[in-house]
Amino acid sequence: MKAKDAMQGLTPLEEAQKIVLDSTPVLGLEKIPLLDTLGRVLGEDIIVERDNPPWDNSAMDGFAVRWDDIKREHPIDKPVTLTVIEDVPAGKMPMKTVGPGQAIRIMTGAPVPKGADTVLKVEDTEHTPDSVRVFKPELKGSNIRPQGEDVKKGERIIAKGTPVRPGEAGMLAILAKSFVFVHQRPRVAILSTGDELADLDERYSEEKIINSNSYGIAAAVQDAGGIPFLLGIAKDNPAALKEKISYGLTADILVLSGGVSMGDYDFTKAVFQDLGAAMNFWKLAIKPGQPLAFGKIQGKLAFGLPGNPVSSMVTFEQLVRPAMLKMGGHRSYGRPVVQALFQEKFSKRADRRHFLRGVLTNEGGVFRVWTTGDQGSGILTSMVKANCLIDVPMEVERLNPGDPISVQLLSEQGWDGHAVHVSGGPHRQSSC
């Protein structure tokens, strides 16, 4: 869709998401310490430089022996007796070779000595400092973790483009990677507009309302792995708005809230055009969040979000967050989605896609979802109570109790009632 056509009507969300993602570059790389990598996306393939474990090692406390010496089961009154020739604790290399009729006492994690091919569990033996009696045979190779069982030299163990979780961090430590290349974090400049706003540290009168959008958006930026820059509040005049927006163009993304409607004091469109913006759309076919601008200003992504707090948060989730994830090197841009059974009655016109704030539970493996109550776009408590967004398609006019519906998860925490982790039920990844 051309920008002119988009401005004349409402742009469907799927089309808007495609426009945004097609316009979004992937940021370059930086080298950072291992402890700072959690949640970041690897910018390099991790190649194993040595086997792990680097040698055969014992999986048990016990005795390293030759299987030929113990392979036959012996009567309880005629156990095999082996001579203990050495003790090998973890962290020490064995100095001797196990010969016929011999054993080496070995601890978990210690290297298996030459000559031995099996480890006996200490609880299956009767032993003294100099000897061990074997009552129970073992299969050949038992209780030995072979060299390279975990990873082998030359193997690509973690591919670039992988987000670092605790498991990846542990593997990077095993491979002695103290620094690794990751994609840079997107820097997001955040600006609120309106003469009616007062900031947290300002003295304000009864005519003012507190600027909550900047802080809610900043938290959403951090949650998506970005770095927020607060530009404060721009007054309702073109010069002040232009000055603030110009400051924000040093970031990767500019997010402005308010001033994108069609009122007499909504100057965003004119200022964007004055700064040479190439705009793609000004309205979305969603609720909440219809007035929304997107384009590029001097090569930087620019979003004009609605001024209502709920609308700004919902539209951030659907458009800004996916752009940030792509910038940061991620390959999946959507929140997890589950299918749930709606528990109320709801009706709307078939003109826009609705995102209701909801509370999702898992009861006996069945996902159920309720709204948080009043769904007004200025009722921020609907976001405070919500752990999900109920995604009602444009063409759906009515929902009844028991109807299946798609639900976008906002968090894996805070589920009430019989809530369980999302992996406990049928789920898929959203594709936006």
Beta strands, then each sheet from edge to edge (+ up, - down):
strand 1: 29-33
strand 2: 46-47
strand 3: 57-58
strand 4: 62-65
strand 5: 80-88
strand 6: 102-106
strand 7: 118-121
strand 8: 125-127
strand 9: 131-134
strand 10: 144-145
strand 11: 156-158
strand 12: 179-183
strand 13: 187-193
strand 14: 197-198
strand 15: 209-210
strand 16: 227-234
strand 17: 253-257
strand 18: 278-283
strand 19: 286-287
strand 20: 291-297
strand 21: 300-305
strand 22: 336-342
strand 23: 346-347
strand 24: 353-363
strand 25: 366-371
strand 26: 388-392
strand 27: 398-399
strand 28: 404-409
strand 29: 427-429
sheet 1: 1+ 12-
sheet 2: 2+ 11-
sheet 3: 3+ 10-
sheet 4: 7+ 4- 6+ 5+ 9- 8+
sheet 5: 16+ 13+ 17+ 21+ 20- 18+
sheet 6: 14+ 15+
sheet 7: 19+ 24+ 25- 22- 28+ 26-
sheet 8: 19+ 24+ 25- 22- 29+
sheet 9: 23+ 27-
end
